[in-house]
Amino acid sequence: MGLDADIARLLAEQARLPQPATPPTLAQLRQATDAGLRALHGPVEAVARTADFTLHARDGAPLRLRVYWPSASGRPQPALVFAHGGGWCLGSMALYDNPCRALAVATGAVVISVDYRLAPEHRFPVPLHDFCDALAWTFAQAQALGLDPGRIGVAGDSAGGNLAAAACLAARHAEGWGAAGPPAIAHQLLLYPALDAAMDSASFDRFGEGHYLTRAAMAFCYAAYLAHPAQGRLEQVSPLHAGRLAGLPPATVISCEYDPLRDEAEAYARRLQGEGVAVECVRVPGMVHACIHMLGAAAAARGLFDAAGTAVRRALG
C-alpha cells in the first residue's frame, strides 16, 4: 500500500524544519531525539503497576531496569526482556516508557525494559553484555517478579532488536552466563531490527532518504557502536550473517513497509525458517522506522502493537 497519510504528513513537516548550520553534538542529538519522539507518543498507556530495579552488570557498573506488569495476576506471567532502539547511542529507558507500556498491554506479557549503557562511551560489546546481564537477572528473579521462567522471551526495536537477536545467539554459548548457565529463551520478538552492518539491501536504496531513518543516520550509529568497522562482520553485530541459526528460539519478526531495515529483517526471518526455527514474519503496511513511538501521530502505528500482541500471546500464552 502507499505511505500512511498521517506518516506522510509527519515526514513533510520534518522536511520543512530548518537544518542546523553545524552538525549537532551527541548530547544535542540525544536531547533532540528524546524531545522529538516524546512528542509523538500520545496519551500514556495504563498498566497495573511498574517498578524500577538496579542490578550490577558483569563489570560492576549499575544497570537500571523498569518492569511493567500489564495486569494483576496471582499466577506466574509470561515476560519479555526489552532492549530499546536508538542506534546503540541514543534512546533510554525513560524515553521508552510509553512504548513499553503499550507493548505490555498489547502482548499481555510483563515487560522488563533495560537501560543499557550507550555508545560511543560504551562501545560493542558493552550494550549487548548489559542486555544479557539483565536477561540473566530476570530469570534469576522470576519467582520474585511473578514470572513463569518457561515463558520468558526477549524483544527489542531497531538496535534493540539487534541486541535481542544477538542475545539469542549468545545464549547458545556457555561463556559469560555465570553458574546458572545460559537462559532458556522462549521467544524472540524483533521489531524492525538492525541485523546487517553492510547496509546494502534494496530497501536501503529505496527508503534510505526521506523515510525517517536515513542511510547516513544508520552509518553514524554503527560508527558509534563499533570500535572498528571489521566488527560489523561479527554475528553478534550482524546476526543475518551468522554461520548457523538452527536451534534458536522461535521468533516473531515485524518489519515496516517503508523502512530501510525492512529487507534485512525479512531476510533474517527467511533464514530462520530455512534452518528449522519456527518464525512468523509480519510487514506493517504504510509504516516507517521507529513507529513504536508514533501512536500519537498516526493511528495506523497501532498495527505494530497489534501484530506483536497477536504473535506473543500465541507464542507465550
C-alpha positions as CSV (number, residue, x, y, z in Angstrom):
1,M,0.0,0.0,0.0
2,G,1.0,3.6,-0.1
3,L,2.7,5.5,2.7
4,D,0.2,6.1,5.5
5,A,-1.3,9.6,5.2
6,D,-0.5,10.6,8.8
7,I,3.1,9.4,8.4
8,A,3.4,11.3,5.1
9,R,2.3,14.5,6.8
10,L,4.8,13.9,9.6
11,L,7.6,13.4,7.2
12,A,6.6,16.5,5.3
13,E,6.6,18.5,8.5
14,Q,10.0,17.2,9.4
15,A,11.4,18.0,5.9
16,R,10.4,21.7,6.4
17,L,12.3,22.1,9.6
18,P,15.4,24.3,9.3
19,Q,18.7,22.5,9.3
20,P,21.4,23.5,11.8
21,A,24.4,25.4,10.4
22,T,26.8,23.0,12.1
23,P,26.3,19.3,13.0
24,P,24.8,18.8,16.4
25,T,26.9,17.4,19.2
26,L,26.0,13.9,20.5
27,A,24.4,15.5,23.6
28,Q,22.3,17.8,21.4
29,L,21.3,14.9,19.2
30,R,20.2,12.8,22.2
31,Q,18.2,15.7,23.6
32,A,16.6,16.4,20.2
33,T,15.8,12.7,19.6
34,D,14.2,12.4,23.1
35,A,12.1,15.5,22.7
36,G,11.0,14.7,19.1
37,L,9.9,11.2,19.8
38,R,8.1,12.0,23.0
39,A,6.0,14.5,21.1
40,L,4.7,11.6,19.0
41,H,3.7,9.2,21.8
42,G,0.2,10.2,22.5
43,P,-1.7,9.5,25.8
44,V,0.0,7.5,28.5
45,E,-1.0,3.8,28.3
46,A,-2.2,2.4,31.6
47,V,-0.7,-0.7,33.2
48,A,-1.4,-2.4,36.5
49,R,2.0,-1.3,38.0
50,T,5.6,-0.5,37.4
51,A,8.8,-0.8,39.5
52,D,12.4,0.2,39.0
53,F,15.4,-2.0,39.9
54,T,19.1,-1.6,39.8
55,L,21.5,-4.6,39.4
56,H,25.2,-4.8,38.8
57,A,26.5,-5.6,35.3
58,R,29.3,-8.0,34.9
59,D,31.9,-5.3,35.3
60,G,30.3,-3.9,38.4
61,A,28.6,-0.9,36.8
62,P,25.0,-0.2,37.9
63,L,22.3,-1.2,35.4
64,R,18.8,0.1,35.7
65,L,15.6,-1.8,34.7
66,R,11.9,-0.9,34.7
67,V,9.3,-3.6,35.0
68,Y,5.8,-3.2,33.6
69,W,3.0,-5.6,34.8
70,P,0.0,-5.2,32.4
71,S,-2.4,-6.7,34.8
72,A,-2.7,-8.0,38.4
73,S,-2.4,-11.8,38.5
74,G,-1.9,-14.4,41.1
75,R,-0.4,-16.8,38.6
76,P,3.1,-16.7,37.1
77,Q,3.1,-14.5,34.0
78,P,4.9,-14.5,30.6
79,A,7.6,-11.8,30.2
80,L,9.6,-10.0,27.5
81,V,13.1,-8.6,28.4
82,F,13.2,-5.5,26.1
83,A,16.1,-3.5,24.6
84,H,15.2,-0.1,23.3
85,G,16.2,1.3,19.9
86,G,18.3,4.4,19.1
87,G,21.2,3.0,17.2
88,W,23.0,1.9,20.4
89,C,23.9,5.5,21.1
90,L,20.5,7.2,21.5
91,G,17.3,6.5,23.5
92,S,16.8,5.4,27.1
93,M,14.5,3.5,29.4
94,A,12.8,6.8,30.2
95,L,12.1,7.6,26.5
96,Y,10.6,4.2,26.0
97,D,8.3,4.3,29.0
98,N,5.1,4.7,27.0
99,P,6.1,2.3,24.2
100,C,6.8,-0.4,26.8
101,R,3.5,0.3,28.5
102,A,1.8,-0.2,25.1
103,L,3.8,-3.3,24.4
104,A,2.9,-4.8,27.8
105,V,-0.8,-4.1,27.2
106,A,-0.8,-5.5,23.7
107,T,1.1,-8.7,24.5
108,G,-0.2,-9.4,28.0
109,A,3.3,-10.0,29.0
110,V,5.4,-8.4,31.7
111,V,7.9,-6.1,30.0
112,I,11.4,-5.6,31.6
113,S,12.9,-2.6,30.0
114,V,16.8,-2.4,30.1
115,D,18.6,0.9,30.4
116,Y,21.8,-0.5,28.9
117,R,24.8,1.8,28.6
118,L,25.2,3.7,25.3
119,A,27.9,4.0,22.7
120,P,30.3,5.6,21.9
121,E,31.1,6.0,25.6
122,H,30.4,2.2,25.9
123,R,31.0,0.5,22.6
124,F,30.3,-3.0,21.5
125,P,30.0,-5.4,23.3
126,V,29.0,-3.4,26.4
127,P,25.4,-2.8,25.4
128,L,25.0,-6.4,24.5
129,H,26.6,-7.6,27.7
130,D,24.3,-5.3,29.7
131,F,21.3,-6.7,28.0
132,C,22.4,-10.3,28.6
133,D,23.1,-9.5,32.2
134,A,19.6,-8.1,32.6
135,L,18.2,-11.2,30.9
136,A,20.1,-13.5,33.3
137,W,18.8,-11.3,36.3
138,T,15.3,-11.7,35.1
139,F,15.5,-15.5,35.0
140,A,17.1,-15.5,38.5
141,Q,14.4,-13.2,39.9
142,A,11.5,-14.8,38.0
143,Q,9.7,-16.0,41.2
144,A,10.0,-12.7,43.0
145,L,8.7,-10.9,39.9
146,G,5.8,-13.2,39.4
147,L,7.1,-14.6,36.1
148,D,6.9,-18.0,34.6
149,P,10.5,-19.0,33.8
150,G,9.4,-21.2,31.0
151,R,7.8,-18.2,29.2
152,I,10.4,-15.5,29.2
153,G,11.4,-14.1,25.8
154,V,13.4,-11.2,24.5
155,A,12.3,-8.2,22.5
156,G,13.6,-5.0,21.0
157,D,13.1,-2.5,18.3
158,S,15.8,-1.4,15.7
159,A,19.2,-1.5,17.5
160,G,17.3,-3.1,20.4
161,G,16.1,-5.8,18.1
162,N,19.8,-6.3,17.2
163,L,20.6,-6.8,20.8
164,A,17.7,-9.2,21.3
165,A,18.7,-11.3,18.3
166,A,22.4,-11.3,19.4
167,A,21.4,-12.4,22.9
168,C,19.7,-15.4,21.4
169,L,22.9,-16.3,19.6
170,A,24.9,-15.7,22.8
171,A,22.6,-18.0,24.7
172,R,23.9,-20.9,22.6
173,H,27.3,-20.5,24.3
174,A,28.0,-21.3,27.9
175,E,30.5,-18.5,28.4
176,G,29.5,-15.3,30.2
177,W,26.3,-16.5,31.9
178,G,27.7,-17.4,35.3
179,A,26.9,-20.5,37.3
180,A,23.3,-20.7,36.2
181,G,24.3,-21.2,32.6
182,P,22.7,-19.6,29.5
183,P,19.0,-18.8,29.8
184,A,16.3,-20.8,28.1
185,I,14.8,-18.0,26.0
186,A,11.2,-18.9,25.0
187,H,10.7,-16.4,22.1
188,Q,12.3,-13.5,20.3
189,L,10.2,-10.5,19.2
190,L,12.2,-8.5,16.8
191,L,10.7,-5.1,15.8
192,Y,12.2,-3.7,12.6
193,P,15.6,-5.0,13.8
194,A,19.0,-3.8,12.5
195,L,20.7,-7.1,11.5
196,D,23.3,-6.3,8.8
197,A,26.1,-3.7,9.2
198,A,26.7,-3.8,5.5
199,M,23.5,-1.8,4.8
200,D,23.5,-2.9,1.2
201,S,19.9,-4.2,0.8
202,A,17.4,-2.9,-1.8
203,S,15.3,-1.3,0.9
204,F,18.2,0.8,1.9
205,D,18.4,2.0,-1.7
206,R,14.7,2.7,-1.9
207,F,14.0,4.2,1.5
208,G,17.4,5.4,2.8
209,E,16.3,9.0,2.3
210,G,13.1,10.8,3.2
211,H,11.5,8.0,5.2
212,Y,12.5,9.0,8.8
213,L,15.6,6.7,9.2
214,T,18.3,7.6,6.7
215,R,21.4,5.7,5.5
216,A,23.6,8.4,6.9
217,A,22.0,8.1,10.3
218,M,22.4,4.4,10.4
219,A,26.0,4.7,9.4
220,F,26.5,7.2,12.2
221,C,25.1,4.7,14.7
222,Y,27.2,1.8,13.5
223,A,30.3,4.1,13.7
224,A,29.4,5.0,17.3
225,Y,28.7,1.4,18.3
226,L,31.8,-0.3,16.8
227,A,35.4,0.3,17.7
228,H,36.4,-0.8,14.2
229,P,34.3,-1.4,11.0
230,A,35.6,-5.0,10.8
231,Q,33.4,-5.8,13.9
232,G,30.4,-5.4,11.6
233,R,31.1,-8.9,10.3
234,L,30.7,-10.5,13.7
235,E,27.5,-12.5,14.2
236,Q,26.8,-10.5,17.4
237,V,26.7,-7.3,15.3
238,S,25.2,-8.7,12.1
239,P,23.1,-11.7,13.1
240,L,21.8,-12.0,9.5
241,H,25.3,-13.4,8.6
242,A,25.7,-15.8,11.5
243,G,27.1,-19.1,10.4
244,R,24.2,-21.1,11.9
245,L,20.7,-20.1,13.1
246,A,19.3,-23.6,13.8
247,G,18.3,-24.2,17.4
248,L,17.5,-20.5,18.1
249,P,14.2,-19.6,19.9
250,P,11.0,-19.3,17.9
251,A,10.7,-15.8,16.5
252,T,8.3,-13.1,15.5
253,V,9.9,-10.6,13.1
254,I,8.0,-7.4,12.4
255,S,9.1,-5.1,9.6
256,C,7.8,-1.8,8.3
257,E,6.9,-1.3,4.7
258,Y,8.9,2.0,4.2
259,D,11.9,1.2,6.4
260,P,15.5,0.9,5.1
261,L,15.9,-2.1,7.5
262,R,12.9,-3.9,6.0
263,D,14.7,-6.3,3.7
264,E,17.3,-7.4,6.3
265,A,14.6,-8.1,8.8
266,E,12.6,-10.2,6.4
267,A,15.7,-12.0,5.1
268,Y,16.5,-13.0,8.7
269,A,13.0,-14.4,9.1
270,R,13.6,-16.5,5.9
271,R,16.9,-17.7,7.2
272,L,15.5,-18.7,10.5
273,Q,12.6,-20.6,8.8
274,G,15.1,-22.3,6.4
275,E,17.1,-23.6,9.3
276,G,14.1,-25.0,11.1
277,V,13.2,-22.2,13.5
278,A,9.5,-21.5,13.9
279,V,9.0,-17.9,12.8
280,E,6.3,-15.5,11.9
281,C,7.1,-12.5,9.8
282,V,4.7,-9.6,9.6
283,R,5.1,-6.5,7.5
284,V,3.2,-3.4,8.9
285,P,1.8,-1.6,5.8
286,G,2.4,2.1,5.3
287,M,4.7,2.4,8.2
288,V,8.2,3.8,8.7
289,H,11.1,3.0,11.1
290,A,10.5,4.0,14.7
291,C,6.7,3.7,14.5
292,I,6.7,2.3,18.0
293,H,6.8,6.0,19.1
294,M,4.1,7.2,16.7
295,L,0.8,6.2,18.3
296,G,0.0,9.9,18.9
297,A,0.8,10.9,15.3
298,A,-0.6,8.0,13.2
299,A,-3.4,5.7,14.3
300,A,-2.1,3.1,11.9
301,A,1.0,2.7,14.0
302,R,-1.2,0.7,16.3
303,G,-0.7,-2.1,13.8
304,L,2.8,-2.7,15.1
305,F,1.4,-3.5,18.6
306,D,-1.5,-5.5,17.2
307,A,0.9,-7.7,15.3
308,A,3.2,-8.1,18.3
309,G,0.3,-8.8,20.6
310,T,-1.2,-11.5,18.5
311,A,2.1,-13.2,17.9
312,V,3.3,-13.1,21.6
313,R,0.0,-14.2,23.0
314,R,0.0,-17.1,20.7
315,A,3.7,-18.0,21.5
316,L,3.7,-17.4,25.2
317,G,0.1,-18.0,26.2
